[in-house]
Amino acid sequence: MQTLIPQSATASAAPTGKTGRVLGFGLTPLGFGLFAVGLAMAAPAFFHPRQIYFMLGWDGLLLLLVLLDALLLPRPEKFSVTRTFLDSPQIGQPTRIELAVRQRSNSIFDVRLVDDLHPSLIAAPLTQRVEAFPREDVTTASTIYPRERGDMALGKVFLRYRGPLRLVERWASALPVVAPKNDEDAAQPQRIRVFPAHDDSRENTQFYLLRARQIEMQKRKLRLRGVGREFESLRDYSQGDELRYISWTATARRGRLVTRQFTVERSQQVWMVLDAGRLSRTAFELRRAVTPSGISYAETDAERDRAHLLSVTQLDQATTAATMLAQVIQSSGDKFAMMAYGRDVQQLLPPGSGAAHLRLMIDLLSQTKSEPAEADHLQAIARLKTAQRRRGLIVWITELVDSVGKPELVVAAAELVRRHLVVLVLLKHPELEALAAATPNNADEMFHAAAAQEMLERRRETIAQLERQGVLIVETTAEEVGVQAVSKYLEVKAEGLL
């Protein structure tokens, strides 16, 4: 999505600190090395005192060269820096950033750049080196892997450029700002928004989009009379027709039994409900697969490691799943809506479709945060019932709280399933099942295994109770939540359950 790529930002460099114009200089490793050679010349002076003049002469000559090199360095204002994002920032996805340097002098300078990005974007700043030619843009690119969703403020770009003799370097910094849209607005420092992963070029998403189109084409051909809820036409009663489909008003007019005929509704409304309560803060390490294109933008071993191992929360994965599901829903011709809640409803997006609606949903998901308290399921469902009065599909991504009593989630789902088709996507923890199946070697391990088995047994009883109420259950890990949610939606779509 090109519209999700942040706007480029540009700024002229300035001296660092209040005394940067006078003290914003430093010796390069070459300068320090040459002064160290002069210090070594003082060794013979311990035996022959007159030999000290060799060191003084060397240091004096070197000091003149250092001053000359410093005078040849242009002012920081001669340099400008532009920061450009080449990709849309998505959690866990490679995002390329390009820095362009332009200098307005008549010499060539060796410039080192350090981009002070937000800590959630990169663990440690990287130093990049370029050769800046007169009045030409020189660019360098790096790759980051955002680890958190939301709005991020970007810091300064620090420059160190060296003179022709490579003895002295000057320090400067630039804070890139976004150009205002009109003359009345002031330029603002660059800020970006990290979105849930929405790269629709992934193989899984492409497969589901294709499957959704196939289902929609089949339904247009077959029309699936009798299994939908949208009225199509009237026909004479046939033996075996259900009595609830008889139109008594038409029967009275015609003097014979008349049956109403239905077809599958072509534009369903699908809600994605995300639990942002305490359990959604659970973190785990996600092993990312290689990008479908086979191209890796990682340039170092550290970047490659970060590309394949990422620490995310369950809510991060839920937002990614919602984005992935919304793309498939839109391709199927249905409308999608979204609600995220904790103690209160954080985000609420009414049903809609189209690229602008999808963009708005991604914006809202990027700002959804986990809360430290338990989510209020009953309040959220009451709000949802008010917002969605027509029968629809509710894909509810949550996690069962281990409780001896009747969980609030069961009561909320029973209230919701009276009018809507509810798919409850429950996140599970494989390590709990492994703990319950492990053979204990001591008393502590025995108690742990017994507790895990009791938790799993209560979970199974709760799931069975939900299924008896008519709720469709999908149990999955946080890593597979997107795939499983889309699969269940396509299954519901193919069977015409709505």
N, C-alpha and C positions, 0 to 999 in steps of 0.2 A: 504494500500500500504506500504509494509515493506520498500521499498527503500526511502520513504519520512521520515522515522524516523531518527532524527539526530544521528550522531556518538557520542559514549560515550567519556567523557573527564575525565582525572585524573590529580591530582597534590598533591604534598606533602605540608603539612602545614608549615607556617612560622610565626614568631612573628609579631604582628600588630604594625606598626609604627617603627621609628628609635630606640626608647627606649623600644621596646617591650620585649627584653630579660631581662631587669632589672625591668621595671615598668609594664610589661604586666601581673599583678596579681591583684586579687581583693578578698575581703571577700565575702563569701556566706551569705545568710540570717541567717544560723545557727551561723556563726561566729559573725555577727552583734548582734544577739540575746544574745549570751554568754557575749559579751562585755557590752551589756545593763544591764545584770544581775550584772556585776561587778560595773557598775555605780550606780545601786540601793543599793549596799552595802555601798556606801558613805553616805547614809542618816543617819545612827546612829552616824556618826562622828560629826554631828552638836551638839550632846548632850554629846558624849564621844569621844574626839579627837583621842584617841588611836585606836578606831575602824577603822580608816582609813587604818590601816595595813592589815585588811582583804581584802579590795578592791585592794590594791597594790599587795598583794600576789596572789589574784585571777587573776588580769590582767597580772602579770609576768608569771604565769603558763600558762595562755591562750596564751600569746605571744610566749612562747617556743613551744607550740603545733602548733601554726600557722606557725612558721618558719620550724618546722619539716615537716608539711604537704606540705608546698611549696617546700621543698627540695626533697620530694618524687615524685613530679610531673615530668614526663618526658619532654624532650624538644619537641617543636612543630613539629620538623622534624620527630619525631617518628610516626606521624599521617599522613595518606593519605586519600584523599576523591575522590570518583568517582561519577560523575553525569551522570545518564542514563535516556533517554526518552523512555518510554514504548509504547507510541503512537505517531502517526504523529501529529504535532501541527496544528490544524485547528481552524479557527475562530469560537468561540461559542461552540466548542465541548470539552468534558472533555479530558484532556491530563495528564497522570500520569507521575510523575518524581520520580525517585528512587535515593536516596543518600546512598552510601556505604562507611562506615568508617572502616579503618584497622589501628591498632596500634601495634607497634613492641616493646612491653615491657612485663614484667612478672606480671603485676597487672591488675585488672579490674577497669575501670574508667567510671564515669557517664558523658556522653558527651551531650551537647546541641548544636544543629545545627541551623543556620539561613541562608537560601539561598537567596542571593541578586539577584533576578530576575528582568527583565525589568518591569517597571510600567504597561505596557499594558498586561502583562501576569498575574500579581497578584497585587491586590490593596495594600496589606500590607504584609510584610514578616511574615512567620509563624515559630515559634520555635518548633523544633522537638527534642525529647530526646531519646537516645539510651544507652545501656550498652555495652561498647566496651571491648571485651575479647582479650587476647593476640593472635596476629597473626591470627585472624579470621575476615572475613568480616561480619559486621553487617549492615543491611539495614533498611531504613525507606522510606516510599512513601507518596507523597502528590499529590493533584489534582489541576490543574489550568484550567482556561477557558480564552484562549486568546481573546482579544477584538480588535486587529488590525492585518491586514495582513502585510507582509513584513519581512525584515531581522531585527533580534533583537540580541543585544550583551548581553551576560549573565555575571553577576558580580561574586564576590567572594562568597565562603561559609565560614561563620564565625563560629568558634568553641569555646566553653567554656567547659573545662573539669576539674573535681574536683578530689581531692586526696582521700586517704582512710578514712581520718577523716572528710571529707566534710566541712572543715573550709575555705579552700582557693580554688579558681578556677583560671585557667590560660587561657589567651585569645590568640587566634591564628586565622589565616585565610589561605585559600587556593584558588587559582585561577585555576580551572580545565582547562586543555589545551588538544586539540585534537592531537593525535599522528600523526606525519607526514607520508605521504605515502612512502617516500623514504628518504634516509640519507641526501640528499642535502637540503631538505626543513626543515624549522624551525617549531617547535610546535607553534600553534596558539591558542589564547583564544577561548573558545567555543562560537559559534554563531549559531543561528537557524533561520529558515525561517517559518513563519506562513502562511499556505496555505488557500485558500477558502475551505469551508466544502466539502469534497469529500467522506464521509463515505458511501460506496456503499452497506452497509448492511441495510440501512433504508428500511422500508416497501414500501414507495412510489417508490423508485428507483427500487427495486426488481420487483414491479408490472409492471413498464414501460419497464424494460428489457424483461420481459416475453411477454408483448404485442408486443414489437418490433420483437421478434423472431417469434411470431405467424404470424404477417403480412408478414415477409420475407418468411416464409414457404408457405403461401397461394399464394404469387406472383410467387414463383418457380413452383407451381403446375398449376396455371391458365395461367401464362405467360401474361395475360391481353393484348392481341393483340389489336392494334388500339388506345390505350390510352397513349402509351409511345412515346419517341422520339428516341429510339435506333433502327436502321434498323435491320430487321430480315430476310425477304425473299420477293419474288415477287409472285403474284398470278393474275389470270384473273380478270378483272373488274366485279364487281357485282353492280346491281342497288342499288343506295343509297350511294355508296362510294363517298367521297369528291373528287372534282377535283384536289385539291392541292396534293393529295396522288398519282396521276397518274404519272408513270414513262414514260415520252415521249420518251426517248431513247430506252427503252425496247419495247415500243409500235411500234416504227418505225421498229425495227428489226423483231418483230413477226407478224406485220401486224394486230394486234388487241390490244384493250385497256388492259394495264397491270397496276395493282395497287401495290404500295409498302406497305409492312406490317411491323408494328413496334411492339416493345415490351417495357415493362418498363425497364428503365436503372437500372442495378443491383447495380451500385456503383455511387450514387449521391455525389455531393460536397455541404456541408452545412457550411455556414459561420455564426459565432456568432459575432455580432458587438455590442460593449459596448460603450455607451456614458459616458465618464469620465469628463464631463463638470461641471459647477457650481451646477446644480441641483442634481448631483449625490452625493453631500456632505450632502444632507439632512439626518439627523439622526432620528431614531425612536427606540422604545423599542420593542424587539422581545421576545415573550413568547415561550420558547423552550418546546417541548414535552418531555415526558419521553423516555429514550433510548429504542429502540425496544427490546433489550435483557432483559429489566427490571432491569438491574444492574446499580446501581448508585455508582460512585466512590467518591461522596462527603462524607466527614467525619464529617463536622461540619454544623451547621445551616446556617452560612454565605456562605459556599460553596454550599449548596443546593439552597439558594436564587440566587446566581450567576448562578447556572446551569439552572434556569428556567427564568431568566430575564436578557436580554443582550441588550446593546445599540450598534447598528450597523448602517452603512450608506446604502444608496440605492446601491452604487457601490459594497459594500460587498455582498449584496444579489444578485446583477447581476453576480458577479464572481462565486458565489455558484451555481446559475442557469446555467451558462455556463458550469461549470464542470459536473453538473448533466446531462445536455443535451448531452455533449460530450460522456459520458458513454453509453447513449442510442443510439446515432448515431453510435458509434463503434459497438455495439451489432447488429445493423440493417444491417451492412455490408457497410455503407456509409463512406465517408471520411469527416473529420471535420477540420475547419480552424477557426481562431480567429483574430479579430482586435479590439483594444481598442484605443480610441482617445479622445483628448481634443482640444486645439488649434492646436496641431500637432498629428500625429499618434504616440502613445506611444509604442504599441506592435503590431506586425504583424506576424502571424504564417500561412504559406501556408498550403493547404490541405494535409492531411495525415491520417494515422490510426496506431493502435498498441499501446502497453503499453508505449513505449518510447516517442511516439508523445503525448500521454495524459500527461505523466510526464512533458514534455517540456511546454505544455500549462498551466498546473497548476503552474509551476515555473513562467511563464510570468504573469499570473493573480495575483499571490501573490505580484508582484512588481508594479502593476498598481495602480496609485494614482489619487485621485480626484483633479481637478484644480479649482482655484477660478474664472476663466473667463468662458464665454459661449463657448461651443464646436463649432468648425468649421465643420459643417455637409458637406458642399459642397466639401471642400478639402478632407475630409475622403472618401467620395463617389468616387471622382476622383481617389484616390489611390486604392480603392477597385475595380473599373472597370478595372484598369490596371492589378491588381493581379489576377482577376478572369474574364477571357474572355468567358469561356464556361458557358452556362446557369446553374444556381445553385439556391439553396435555401438560402436566407439571413434572419436570425433571428436577428432582430435589437432591442436591449433593450435600450430604451431611455425614455424621458419625454417631453411632449409638453410645450413649453414656452408660457406663456400668452402674446399675442401680438395682437395689433389692426390690423396691416398689415398682409400680407401673411407670415406665418412662413417659415424660411429657411428650416426647416425639410420637408415641403411639396414639395418644389422645388427639394430637394435632393432625396426624395423618388420617385417623378415622373421621375427623370432622371434614377434611378436605376431599376424601374419596367419595363422599356422598354426591358430589356434583361433577367432579373432574376425574380424569384418568391420571393416576399418580404413579410415577416411576421413582422409587427411592434408591438412589445410588449411595450405598453405604461403604465407607472406607474402612478397611481392615488392616491389621498389623500382622504380617507373616511371622514376626519374631514371637508373638504371643502363642501362635499355634506350635511353633518349634519348642517353646518352653513347656507347653502342656504335654507334648509328645516325648520330651526328653526323659531319660531314665535317671532318677536322682541317685547321687552317690553319698549324700549326707542328709542330715535333718533339715538344714536350710533349703537345700535344693528340693527336698520333698514338699516343704511348705509352699515354695514358689510354684512348683508344678501343680499342686492341688489348687492354689489360688487361680492359676491360669485356666485350669480345667473348669472351675466353677464359673469364671467369667465367660468362657466360651459357651457353657451350657445355658447360662442366662441369655446370652446373645442369640442362641439358636431358638430358644423359647419365644423371645421377643419377635424375631423374624417370622416364625411360624404364626404368631398372632397377627402380624401385619398382613401376611399373605391370606389369612382367613378373612380379613376385612376387605380384600380385593386390591391390595397394593401390590404392584409389580416390584420385585426386589432385584437389584443388581449389586452383588458383592464384588469389590475389586480393590486393588491396592491404589495408592495415590499415584503411582507411576503410570497405571493403565486406565485411570479414570476417564480420560478423554476418549479413548478407543471404545471402552465398554459403554459409555453413555451414547455415543453415536450409533453403535451397533444396536442398542435397545431401541433407539428412536426409529431406525430403519425397519426394525422388526415390527414395531407397532404400526408403522406406516404401511408395510407390506400386508399385514393381516387386517388392516382396516378397522382397528379397535376403536378408533374415534368415530 
